[in-house]
Amino acid sequence: MLQIESLNTYYGDSHILRGVDVTLPTATSVGLLGRNGMGKTTLIRSLMGYVRPASGRVKMDGQDVTGWAPEKMARHGIGYVPEGRGIFPNLSVRENLVMSARAGVDGKRTWTFDRVMHTFPRLTERLSHGGQQLSGGEQQMLSIGRALMTNPRLLILDEATEGLAPLIVAEIWRVIGEIRATGIATLIVDRDWRKVLGNTEQAVVMEKGRIVRQGPSAGLLAEPKVLEELLGV
């Protein structure tokens, strides 16, 4: 469904992504791993259109979508849960969800307001609260719920559990499992590599802006020495 070919991205004179190639098949979950500063978020921002690559291509269903605006990528079926959550603090929980509701590219509305409420029952008690009134965990639930309301084919989660209490982290991973079971492809960035590898079919490891390892998650999980070398764990 998503193919990244020879992507090179710069911030000013700094060469961040260096010939990155990644393939994400339909309905597949892929983990994106690497130490801090290795280019993971830049890769996401490049494929989402927040940063324009200097060269290379991003393709969806064989169509070249390189450099498309983020809103156009969203309409093409990508849901994005950014690091930092990115909810609207001056809107209520209900407004944050309803404003993003739309059918998927296939015209279906699998993820409705009611389904999001069932998935995140804690939000039902906060519907009239403003985004800034929520706890960090509740904000993360709202960010994921808002992305699901767009009925995406691909959901990108960038550090979805960062800074959250253990009980909330467990809840987020439970929901990620439920999302995967519905057939939505996922691209997951998270510091907990064990959870990432345990909740994905494929894994990609980045180092200094390059892809240095790519393959089945289970295979990488069985190679602790490789993980120690690449991730510093």
Buried (B, 14 or more C-beta within 10 A) or exposed (E): BBBBBEBBBBEEEEBBBBEBBBBBEEBBBBBBBBBEEBBBBBBBBBBBBBBEBEEBBBBBEEEEBBBBEEEEBBEBBBBBBBBEBBBBEEBBBBBBBEEBBEEBBEEEBEBEBEBBBEBBEBBEEBBEBBBEEBEEBBBBBBBBBBBBBBBBBBBBBBBBBBEBEEEBBEBBBEBBEEBBEEEBBBBBBBBEBEBBBBBBBBBBBBBEBBBBBBEEBEEBBEEEEBBEBBBEE
